[in-house]
Amino acid sequence: MKPQRDIIQVTLSDMHSGSNYALFLDRDWSGRNGMTHYATALQKKIQAHKNKFCDIIKSARRNAKVILVHNGDAIDGDHHNSADVCTTNELEQADIHIEIMEDIKKRIGWQRGDELYYTRGTGLHVKKWEDYIADRTNSVFSGAFGAWERLELKINGRLFIWSHHGAAAGYGASEGNALRNKLKSFQEMRVKYGGEMPSVIFFGHVHQPIYAVHAYHQNLEYKEIRGIITPSWQRKTAFAWQVATLAPSVIGGVYVKVLQDGIIDVPKFIVDDEIW
């Protein structure tokens, strides 16, 4: 067996590439049908945070291996006759995403042995384009398909799970309740039907980050499942302003250090919540 290494597990989600409100390329872009787009002032702020995020990951990794997961909604897609995209051509959006991800990999000091995974997002946004993206970025495949419906990985002996759809974050006094209930339900389901208990479960989709813990016991041996909802790389759209007017747009990602002996550090969110 190969000796264990410290792992830096990095999770991004909801990049929504192609959206005029999301992370974009740091160059002028021209599409196949004469479409052009230049990063807006908003997108330049998101780019600056992406660079900061990558610098922190590069510093944190040192000699550790990186496992990078994009947990759904890689592109914005062509939906609801949206006028909020630089192109409705989903292939072009996918190629924009690939270029952004390759830049991220370069900036965090991608090394031989590092791993990249994609999970499936919302069908309305991505259809099957995450399979194409996974193929072009040399990601680890789910069988014959590029993207995973639900990803389960053993990292230094601890089980991690990613699913794009899951719990809501909640606000104010109810913040975290839905996530803790989701973790409890999953734990009870595994007791009922069998299967290894996870140490960490990641969700995306709702764009509001939160961290919660569900503690449980087996014969008074106490254990826990940690739950993480990741932020997005897209400022609120016109639709989001209608449903979450008072909430900030929290931009960024999260990383967790898993030591070679299986000890899991507290997750570290790298976010910018001043992008309204």
LUMMARZA-780593 format. One record per residue: x, y, z of N, C-alpha, C, CB in turn; residue in three letters. Coordinates in steps of 0.05 Angstrom, whole numbers. Glycine has a CB too. Example, Ala and Ser with C-alpha at 12.3 -4.5 7.8 and 13.67 -1.06 7.14 Angstrom:
// residues 2
> 264/-114/156/246/-90/156/264/-66/156/226/-89/181/ALA
> 257/-45/142/273/-21/143/258/1/157/282/-12/114/SER
***
This chain:
// residues 276
> 17/-24/0/0/0/0/17/25/0/-19/0/24/MET
> 8/46/-14/22/71/-15/20/84/13/11/89/-37/LYS
> 42/97/22/40/111/48/20/134/46/68/122/56/PRO
> 5/139/67/-14/160/68/0/188/67/-32/158/93/GLN
> -14/207/56/-4/235/56/-25/253/67/4/244/27/ARG
> -17/276/77/-37/296/84/-51/305/59/-23/321/98/ASP
> -77/310/61/-94/317/38/-106/344/43/-116/296/33/ILE
> -105/361/23/-121/386/23/-145/381/4/-104/411/13/ILE
> -168/379/16/-192/374/0/-205/401/-4/-212/354/15/GLN
> -208/409/-30/-219/435/-38/-245/430/-52/-199/450/-56/VAL
> -266/444/-43/-292/441/-56/-302/468/-66/-313/429/-37/THR
> -308/469/-92/-321/491/-105/-348/482/-115/-303/503/-129/LEU
> -366/500/-119/-391/493/-132/-404/518/-144/-411/480/-111/SER
> -424/513/-161/-441/534/-171/-424/556/-185/-458/546/-149/ASP
> -406/548/-203/-391/568/-217/-407/582/-238/-366/555/-229/MET
> -427/569/-249/-446/581/-268/-432/596/-290/-465/599/-253/HIS
> -412/584/-302/-396/596/-323/-415/604/-346/-374/578/-332/SER
> -410/627/-357/-427/638/-378/-446/660/-368/-443/616/-390/GLY
> -452/659/-342/-468/680/-330/-453/707/-330/-477/672/-302/SER
> -467/728/-335/-455/755/-334/-451/764/-305/-473/775/-348/ASN
> -461/748/-286/-457/755/-257/-437/736/-244/-484/754/-243/TYR
> -424/719/-259/-407/698/-248/-378/703/-255/-416/670/-256/ALA
> -361/687/-242/-332/688/-249/-328/684/-278/-317/666/-233/LEU
> -311/701/-290/-306/700/-319/-277/700/-325/-320/724/-333/PHE
> -270/697/-350/-242/697/-359/-229/724/-354/-240/689/-388/LEU
> -203/724/-350/-189/749/-347/-178/759/-374/-166/747/-327/ASP
> -192/753/-395/-185/763/-422/-211/769/-437/-168/742/-438/ARG
> -209/784/-458/-232/789/-476/-240/763/-490/-227/811/-496/ASP
> -265/757/-491/-274/732/-502/-291/737/-527/-291/716/-482/TRP
> -287/720/-548/-303/722/-572/-315/694/-578/-286/731/-597/SER
> -341/693/-583/-354/668/-589/-355/661/-618/-382/669/-578/GLY
> -367/638/-624/-367/628/-651/-385/643/-670/-375/599/-651/ARG
> -405/657/-659/-424/672/-676/-422/702/-673/-453/663/-669/ASN
> -397/711/-668/-392/739/-666/-399/751/-639/-408/753/-686/GLY
> -407/734/-619/-412/744/-592/-386/752/-579/-427/723/-575/MET
> -386/773/-563/-362/781/-548/-370/788/-520/-348/805/-562/THR
> -351/785/-502/-356/793/-474/-330/801/-461/-369/769/-458/HIS
> -332/822/-445/-309/832/-430/-317/832/-401/-301/861/-440/TYR
> -300/824/-384/-306/822/-355/-316/849/-345/-282/813/-339/ALA
> -339/848/-332/-350/872/-320/-335/879/-295/-380/869/-314/THR
> -341/903/-283/-328/910/-258/-334/890/-236/-338/938/-249/ALA
> -359/879/-236/-367/859/-217/-350/834/-221/-396/852/-220/LEU
> -347/825/-246/-332/801/-252/-302/804/-246/-336/793/-281/GLN
> -292/828/-248/-264/833/-241/-260/830/-211/-255/861/-250/LYS
> -281/838/-195/-279/834/-166/-279/804/-159/-302/848/-152/LYS
> -296/789/-173/-297/760/-169/-270/747/-177/-321/747/-184/ILE
> -259/757/-199/-233/747/-208/-212/752/-186/-224/760/-234/GLN
> -212/775/-174/-192/782/-154/-195/763/-130/-195/811/-144/ALA
> -220/756/-123/-224/737/-101/-215/709/-109/-253/737/-92/HIS
> -220/702/-134/-210/675/-143/-180/674/-141/-219/671/-173/LYS
> -166/695/-148/-136/695/-146/-128/692/-116/-125/720/-158/ASN
> -142/707/-99/-136/705/-70/-141/677/-60/-153/725/-54/LYS
> -164/665/-68/-171/638/-60/-148/619/-68/-197/630/-73/PHE
> -139/621/-93/-119/602/-103/-92/606/-88/-114/607/-133/CYS
> -85/631/-82/-60/636/-67/-61/622/-40/-56/666/-64/ASP
> -85/624/-26/-87/611/0/-85/581/-2/-115/619/13/ILE
> -98/569/-22/-96/540/-26/-68/532/-32/-115/531/-48/ILE
> -54/547/-49/-26/540/-56/-8/541/-31/-16/559/-77/LYS
> -13/560/-14/3/562/11/-4/540/30/-1/590/24/SER
> -30/533/32/-39/513/51/-30/485/44/-69/514/54/ALA
> -27/480/18/-22/452/9/7/443/16/-27/450/-20/ARG
> 26/461/14/54/454/18/61/427/5/61/452/49/ARG
> 66/406/20/72/380/8/48/362/7/95/367/24/ASN
> 25/372/12/1/356/13/-10/351/-15/-21/368/30/ALA
> -25/330/-18/-40/324/-43/-65/340/-43/-45/294/-46/LYS
> -74/349/-67/-99/364/-69/-120/345/-82/-95/389/-86/VAL
> -143/344/-70/-167/332/-82/-187/354/-86/-179/308/-65/ILE
> -192/361/-111/-210/384/-118/-236/373/-129/-196/403/-139/LEU
> -258/382/-117/-285/374/-126/-301/398/-134/-300/358/-104/VAL
> -312/398/-159/-332/418/-166/-359/405/-163/-327/429/-195/HIS
> -375/415/-144/-399/401/-135/-424/413/-149/-402/403/-105/ASN
> -425/412/-175/-449/418/-190/-452/446/-200/-472/412/-173/GLY
> -468/449/-222/-474/474/-235/-449/489/-245/-489/493/-216/ASP
> -434/474/-261/-410/485/-273/-416/508/-293/-393/463/-287/ALA
> -438/506/-307/-446/526/-326/-473/537/-319/-445/516/-355/ILE
> -480/560/-331/-507/571/-325/-528/560/-344/-506/602/-328/ASP
> -520/553/-368/-539/541/-387/-556/561/-401/-556/521/-373/GLY
> -575/551/-417/-594/567/-432/-621/560/-420/-593/562/-463/ASP
> -631/577/-402/-655/570/-387/-673/595/-384/-649/558/-359/HIS
> -698/591/-385/-718/613/-380/-714/637/-397/-717/621/-351/HIS
> -703/633/-421/-697/656/-440/-681/677/-426/-724/667/-450/ASN
> -662/669/-410/-646/687/-394/-630/706/-412/-628/672/-375/SER
> -629/731/-404/-612/751/-417/-587/756/-401/-627/777/-423/ALA
> -582/739/-381/-560/744/-362/-535/727/-368/-569/738/-334/ASP
> -533/719/-393/-510/702/-401/-495/715/-424/-518/674/-408/VAL
> -469/710/-427/-454/721/-449/-459/706/-475/-424/721/-442/CYS
> -468/682/-473/-476/666/-496/-495/644/-487/-451/653/-510/THR
> -515/638/-503/-533/616/-497/-523/590/-508/-561/622/-509/THR
> -500/590/-521/-488/566/-532/-474/551/-508/-467/572/-555/ASN
> -485/528/-501/-475/514/-477/-447/502/-481/-494/493/-469/GLU
> -440/496/-506/-413/487/-511/-393/510/-505/-410/477/-540/LEU
> -400/534/-513/-383/557/-508/-381/562/-477/-393/582/-522/GLU
> -403/559/-463/-402/563/-434/-384/541/-422/-431/561/-422/GLN
> -386/517/-431/-370/495/-421/-340/500/-426/-378/468/-433/ALA
> -333/510/-450/-305/516/-456/-295/540/-438/-302/523/-486/ASP
> -312/559/-433/-305/581/-414/-299/569/-387/-327/602/-412/ILE
> -316/551/-377/-311/539/-351/-285/523/-350/-334/520/-344/HIS
> -280/508/-371/-255/493/-372/-230/510/-370/-254/476/-398/ILE
> -231/533/-385/-208/551/-384/-205/563/-356/-212/574/-404/GLU
> -227/570/-343/-226/580/-315/-214/559/-297/-254/589/-306/ILE
> -224/534/-299/-214/513/-281/-185/506/-285/-231/487/-285/MET
> -176/507/-310/-148/502/-316/-131/524/-303/-142/500/-346/GLU
> -141/549/-304/-126/571/-291/-125/566/-260/-140/598/-297/ASP
> -147/557/-249/-147/552/-220/-127/530/-213/-176/543/-211/ILE
> -127/509/-228/-108/487/-223/-79/497/-225/-112/464/-244/LYS
> -73/514/-244/-46/524/-247/-39/542/-223/-44/540/-273/LYS
> -58/558/-214/-52/577/-193/-49/563/-166/-75/597/-191/ARG
> -61/540/-161/-58/527/-136/-34/507/-136/-83/511/-129/ILE
> -19/507/-158/4/490/-160/-2/461/-165/21/493/-135/GLY
> -19/456/-185/-28/429/-191/-4/411/-196/-46/429/-215/TRP
> -5/387/-183/18/369/-185/8/341/-195/31/366/-158/GLN
> 27/326/-204/21/298/-211/10/283/-186/46/284/-223/ARG
> -12/269/-189/-24/256/-167/-48/270/-155/-4/251/-146/GLY
> -50/297/-160/-74/311/-151/-98/301/-167/-70/342/-155/ASP
> -122/304/-155/-146/292/-168/-168/314/-170/-156/268/-151/GLU
> -183/312/-192/-205/330/-197/-230/313/-202/-200/350/-220/LEU
> -253/321/-190/-278/307/-194/-300/328/-200/-285/290/-168/TYR
> -320/319/-215/-344/335/-220/-369/319/-212/-346/343/-250/TYR
> -387/333/-198/-413/321/-193/-434/335/-210/-421/323/-163/THR
> -457/322/-214/-478/334/-231/-493/356/-216/-497/313/-240/ARG
> -499/377/-230/-515/399/-218/-544/397/-226/-503/426/-227/GLY
> -556/420/-229/-585/422/-235/-588/419/-266/-597/449/-226/THR
> -605/400/-273/-608/393/-302/-616/417/-318/-628/372/-305/GLY
> -632/435/-307/-641/459/-322/-617/476/-330/-660/475/-305/LEU
> -596/476/-314/-572/492/-320/-553/476/-338/-559/501/-294/HIS
> -546/452/-330/-522/439/-341/-528/416/-360/-506/429/-319/VAL
> -553/406/-360/-559/382/-376/-537/361/-371/-560/389/-407/LYS
> -523/353/-392/-501/333/-389/-474/345/-394/-506/309/-407/LYS
> -472/372/-394/-446/384/-401/-424/380/-381/-451/414/-405/TRP
> -431/372/-357/-410/367/-338/-394/341/-345/-421/364/-309/GLU
> -406/323/-360/-391/300/-371/-370/310/-390/-410/280/-385/ASP
> -377/328/-408/-358/339/-427/-336/354/-412/-372/359/-447/TYR
> -343/370/-392/-323/385/-377/-304/367/-363/-337/404/-357/ILE
> -315/346/-350/-298/327/-336/-278/313/-354/-315/306/-322/ALA
> -287/307/-378/-269/295/-398/-247/313/-406/-285/286/-423/ASP
> -253/338/-411/-233/358/-421/-214/367/-399/-247/382/-433/ARG
> -221/363/-374/-204/372/-352/-189/348/-339/-220/386/-331/THR
> -190/325/-351/-177/301/-341/-186/294/-312/-147/305/-341/ASN
> -212/296/-308/-223/289/-282/-226/259/-279/-251/303/-278/SER
> -230/250/-254/-234/222/-248/-263/216/-255/-228/215/-219/VAL
> -268/197/-273/-294/190/-283/-311/173/-264/-292/177/-310/PHE
> -337/175/-267/-356/157/-254/-363/136/-275/-381/173/-244/SER
> -349/114/-275/-353/94/-295/-348/105/-323/-382/83/-293/GLY
> -368/102/-340/-366/112/-368/-373/141/-370/-384/96/-386/ALA
> -383/153/-348/-391/181/-348/-371/198/-334/-419/184/-335/PHE
> -370/224/-342/-351/242/-330/-359/251/-302/-347/265/-347/GLY
> -384/259/-299/-393/270/-274/-407/249/-257/-412/294/-279/ALA
> -406/253/-231/-417/235/-211/-445/245/-202/-398/231/-187/TRP
> -464/227/-200/-490/234/-189/-487/241/-159/-511/212/-193/GLU
> -473/224/-145/-465/229/-118/-437/217/-115/-485/216/-97/ARG
> -419/233/-105/-391/225/-102/-385/216/-74/-372/247/-111/LEU
> -374/192/-71/-365/183/-44/-335/175/-46/-382/158/-35/GLU
> -319/188/-30/-290/183/-31/-280/177/-3/-275/208/-42/LEU
> -262/157/-1/-247/152/23/-221/169/22/-241/121/27/LYS
> -218/186/42/-195/203/44/-181/197/70/-202/233/41/ILE
> -158/185/68/-143/177/92/-160/162/112/-130/201/105/ASN
> -176/144/101/-193/127/118/-220/138/126/-178/119/142/GLY
> -225/163/119/-251/176/126/-268/180/102/-246/203/141/ARG
> -294/175/104/-312/177/82/-323/205/78/-335/157/85/LEU
> -319/216/54/-330/242/47/-351/238/25/-307/261/37/PHE
> -373/253/26/-394/251/6/-401/279/-5/-420/238/18/ILE
> -406/280/-32/-414/305/-45/-440/300/-60/-392/316/-64/TRP
> -459/318/-56/-484/318/-72/-491/347/-77/-507/303/-57/SER
> -498/354/-101/-504/382/-107/-529/391/-92/-507/386/-137/HIS
> -550/375/-93/-575/382/-80/-576/370/-52/-599/373/-97/HIS
> -586/386/-33/-588/375/-6/-605/393/11/-560/372/6/GLY
> -592/407/30/-606/423/49/-605/452/43/-596/417/77/ALA
> -623/468/54/-622/497/53/-606/506/77/-650/510/53/ALA
> -594/530/74/-577/541/96/-594/552/118/-558/562/85/ALA
> -616/565/112/-633/579/132/-621/606/139/-635/562/157/GLY
> -637/622/153/-628/649/161/-635/654/190/-641/671/142/TYR
> -620/670/203/-626/679/230/-628/656/249/-652/694/230/GLY
> -649/655/265/-652/634/285/-653/606/274/-676/640/302/ALA
> -662/603/249/-664/576/237/-640/568/222/-689/576/219/SER
> -619/584/221/-595/578/205/-583/552/214/-575/601/207/GLU
> -578/534/196/-565/509/201/-584/486/209/-546/512/223/GLY
> -609/493/215/-628/472/224/-633/451/202/-654/484/233/ASN
> -638/460/178/-644/442/156/-620/424/150/-652/458/131/ALA
> -596/436/152/-572/420/146/-568/398/168/-547/438/145/LEU
> -571/406/193/-569/386/215/-590/364/212/-571/399/242/ARG
> -614/371/205/-635/351/201/-628/333/178/-662/365/196/ASN
> -617/344/156/-609/327/133/-587/307/142/-599/345/110/LYS
> -568/316/157/-547/298/167/-558/276/185/-525/314/182/LEU
> -577/284/202/-589/264/220/-605/243/204/-608/278/240/LYS
> -620/253/184/-635/235/167/-617/215/152/-652/250/147/SER
> -595/225/142/-576/208/127/-564/187/146/-554/225/114/PHE
> -557/196/170/-545/177/189/-565/155/196/-537/192/215/GLN
> -590/162/200/-611/142/206/-616/124/182/-637/155/216/GLU
> -614/134/158/-618/118/134/-596/97/132/-619/136/109/MET
> -572/105/139/-549/86/137/-552/64/158/-523/101/140/ARG
> -563/72/182/-568/51/202/-589/32/192/-577/65/228/VAL
> -610/42/179/-632/25/170/-624/7/147/-655/42/161/LYS
> -609/18/127/-604/3/102/-575/-7/101/-610/20/78/TYR
> -558/2/119/-530/-6/118/-513/13/102/-528/-34/106/GLY
> -487/11/106/-469/29/93/-452/44/113/-484/48/75/GLY
> -428/50/104/-409/64/122/-419/93/127/-381/65/109/GLU
> -415/101/152/-422/128/160/-401/148/149/-425/130/191/MET
> -410/170/137/-391/190/128/-381/207/150/-403/207/106/PRO
> -358/219/146/-348/239/165/-356/267/157/-318/237/167/SER
> -358/272/130/-365/298/120/-383/295/96/-339/314/113/VAL
> -404/312/94/-421/313/71/-422/342/61/-450/302/78/ILE
> -419/345/35/-420/372/22/-445/374/5/-395/376/5/PHE
> -457/398/6/-479/405/-11/-473/432/-24/-506/406/4/PHE
> -487/438/-46/-485/464/-59/-512/476/-64/-468/462/-85/GLY
> -516/487/-88/-541/494/-100/-553/520/-88/-560/472/-96/HIS
> -553/524/-62/-568/546/-50/-551/572/-48/-578/539/-23/VAL
> -525/569/-53/-506/592/-55/-500/606/-28/-517/612/-74/HIS
> -511/595/-6/-507/607/20/-491/587/37/-534/614/34/GLN
> -466/594/44/-449/575/59/-457/572/88/-420/583/57/PRO
> -453/548/98/-457/543/126/-443/517/134/-488/542/133/ILE
> -437/514/159/-424/490/170/-440/482/195/-394/496/178/TYR
> -447/456/196/-462/445/219/-452/417/225/-492/445/213/ALA
> -457/408/249/-448/382/258/-472/366/270/-425/384/278/VAL
> -474/341/263/-494/323/275/-479/302/291/-512/310/254/HIS
> -483/302/317/-470/282/335/-489/259/340/-462/295/362/ALA
> -479/235/339/-495/211/344/-478/191/360/-505/198/317/TYR
> -491/170/370/-475/151/385/-484/122/378/-478/156/415/HIS
> -465/104/382/-470/76/380/-459/63/405/-456/63/354/GLN
> -477/54/422/-470/42/448/-453/62/464/-454/16/444/ASN
> -462/87/464/-449/109/479/-421/116/469/-449/103/508/LEU
> -414/107/445/-390/116/432/-399/139/413/-375/93/417/GLU
> -391/163/420/-401/186/405/-384/192/380/-402/210/423/TYR
> -399/197/358/-386/204/333/-401/228/321/-387/180/313/LYS
> -391/238/298/-404/261/286/-402/260/256/-392/287/297/GLU
> -422/273/244/-421/278/215/-421/308/211/-446/265/200/ILE
> -402/317/196/-400/346/190/-414/352/164/-370/355/190/ARG
> -429/374/163/-443/382/139/-433/409/130/-473/382/143/GLY
> -429/412/104/-419/437/93/-436/444/68/-389/435/85/ILE
> -446/468/68/-458/479/43/-439/500/33/-487/492/49/ILE
> -431/498/8/-411/516/-3/-424/541/-15/-395/501/-25/THR
> -409/563/-15/-418/587/-30/-415/582/-60/-401/611/-21/PRO
> -423/602/-75/-421/601/-104/-401/621/-114/-449/606/-117/SER
> -398/621/-141/-381/640/-155/-398/658/-173/-358/626/-171/TRP
> -422/663/-164/-441/679/-180/-456/698/-161/-461/660/-195/GLN
> -456/723/-168/-472/742/-153/-501/737/-158/-465/771/-160/ARG
> -518/747/-140/-547/742/-144/-557/751/-171/-562/756/-121/LYS
> -573/734/-183/-585/741/-209/-611/755/-203/-590/715/-226/THR
> -625/763/-225/-651/776/-222/-671/759/-206/-663/784/-249/ALA
> -670/733/-212/-688/714/-198/-681/713/-168/-687/686/-210/PHE
> -655/711/-162/-646/709/-134/-653/734/-118/-616/704/-133/ALA
> -652/757/-131/-660/782/-117/-689/780/-108/-656/807/-135/TRP
> -706/766/-123/-734/764/-115/-738/746/-91/-750/753/-139/GLN
> -721/725/-88/-726/706/-67/-708/710/-43/-722/678/-78/VAL
> -686/726/-46/-668/730/-24/-657/758/-24/-644/709/-25/ALA
> -675/777/-23/-668/805/-27/-648/815/-6/-693/823/-26/THR
> -651/807/19/-634/817/40/-608/802/44/-650/817/66/LEU
> -605/779/32/-581/762/36/-559/772/18/-588/733/30/ALA
> -534/772/28/-511/779/11/-505/757/-9/-487/785/29/PRO
> -490/765/-29/-479/745/-48/-451/737/-36/-476/757/-77/SER
> -449/712/-28/-425/703/-15/-409/687/-36/-430/685/10/VAL
> -386/697/-44/-370/685/-65/-346/670/-54/-360/708/-85/ILE
> -341/646/-64/-317/632/-55/-320/602/-53/-309/642/-28/GLY
> -302/590/-38/-301/561/-35/-292/553/-7/-284/548/-56/GLY
> -286/528/-3/-279/518/23/-257/496/20/-303/507/38/VAL
> -240/494/40/-221/472/40/-220/459/67/-194/480/30/TYR
> -213/433/68/-210/418/92/-184/403/91/-235/399/97/VAL
> -168/405/112/-144/389/113/-149/363/128/-121/405/127/LYS
> -141/341/115/-144/314/126/-116/303/130/-162/296/108/VAL
> -108/300/155/-81/290/161/-78/261/154/-74/295/190/LEU
> -54/252/151/-49/224/142/-60/204/161/-20/220/137/GLN
> -64/211/187/-75/193/207/-105/194/208/-63/198/234/ASP
> -118/210/190/-147/211/189/-160/234/204/-158/186/198/GLY
> -144/250/219/-155/272/233/-164/294/213/-134/284/253/ILE
> -189/303/217/-200/323/198/-200/350/212/-229/315/190/ILE
> -188/370/199/-188/397/210/-215/410/207/-166/414/197/ASP
> -220/432/221/-244/448/217/-243/460/189/-247/470/239/VAL
> -265/459/174/-265/470/147/-260/500/147/-292/465/133/PRO
> -246/509/127/-239/538/124/-253/549/99/-208/542/123/LYS
> -271/568/103/-285/581/81/-268/605/73/-313/590/89/PHE
> -264/608/47/-250/632/36/-270/647/19/-224/624/19/ILE
> -282/667/31/-305/680/18/-302/711/17/-331/673/33/VAL
> -317/722/-1/-320/751/-3/-350/756/-2/-307/763/-29/ASP
> -360/769/20/-388/773/22/-396/803/18/-398/764/50/ASP
> -378/817/4/-383/845/-1/-391/850/-30/-359/862/6/GLU
> -396/828/-45/-404/831/-73/-434/828/-74/-390/808/-91/ILE
> -448/851/-75/-477/851/-75/-488/851/-104/-487/875/-60/TRP
***
